[in-house]
């Protein structure tokens, strides 16, 4: 143990300084992950997924001889400068993003380009744990909920229920459904994109197929969310709005993600 600590004293020191320096960014991410109606509740899982992906290739990594690379220094310096400026103005999204730049720089500096190339995907996958700024979330959510309401309106009319749309409100003869921000589909889209990235990474095939698997997450998330809005609208119209709240509302949210997962898996199998 003493020999191990001595051999990796520089690495451990750099890691401790890194964690202390980015403590405010970690705290900001933690708060965003656990806030009510969070769009990034999956964020806490991302570091564990990254660790698992690296563990999967541990035998390949063990064959690589660490070789320090000076290319890491410019990234470390640039990342630290951005972090300092972002921390001064409390722009935590930029600070969290600079954390990845510094992390990449540290890997390059201590272990070399060949080592980083091997773990590049797991490290870059950490991007999915960094929440987008609220202004971006609000803008995307607003547009997506209007789009979801419009698509759902056409389906509802198609099954024989009279309905009109006023903004994100779908009005039917006996009930109306409001497509709120949390029902816009953005939450499932963000989570599904992270999942689709994993599917594409594990897929053994041409790069264009991997890209296509990832891109399929977008229509799958939109369509499954639309189905949820339609189901809740039909329940509200036929049985009453009280039956579309509470457990049913939450259960359809879980069901939608399960269906989206199955569809994404089916796309991956078709690509094979």
C-alpha angles and dihedrals in degrees: 000000000000091000091048092051090047094050093048100033092117092049093049092047091051090048093051092048089047093052093046094047092051097042092111091052091048091049091050092050091047091053092049092048094053102036119115114277089007118186089205105049086130090061096092090058095055098079089050091050089050091051091049092050091051091047089054091062097037092120092055091046091051090061092058116092110222112243121180115236125202088209087082095064098069090050092049093049094045092047094049092049091050090047092052093049093045092048091050091057094033094240093153097176090062090044091052091047091051087054090069091048090054091045091053089047092052092050091050093046097049103031109020139236097292091055092047092048089058094052098031096111097049090048095047089046086072086078088082091065093059110091118225116243114276092244090059092045092050093048095048093043092052093052094044095050091053090048092048091049092050094049092046091050092059092048092048091051089046092059091052104264117128111233143157131193129230108183106304093342119102110203121199131175095269105018145016131217125207115210099216126197091262088055094051092098094240093116093054090042093056093046093044092050089056090049092046090053089057091048090051092048093052093043112106103213147080119326093241089059091051091051090048092052089054093046091051089067089075100059091037092055092046096047096045091048090050089053089054092053090048093050092050091046093052092047090050093049098044103035104014138271092271089068092056095056133078116009096010092051092050094040093054088052091056092042092053092055092048090051090047090052091051092048092049090049090049091052090051092051091048089053089058 
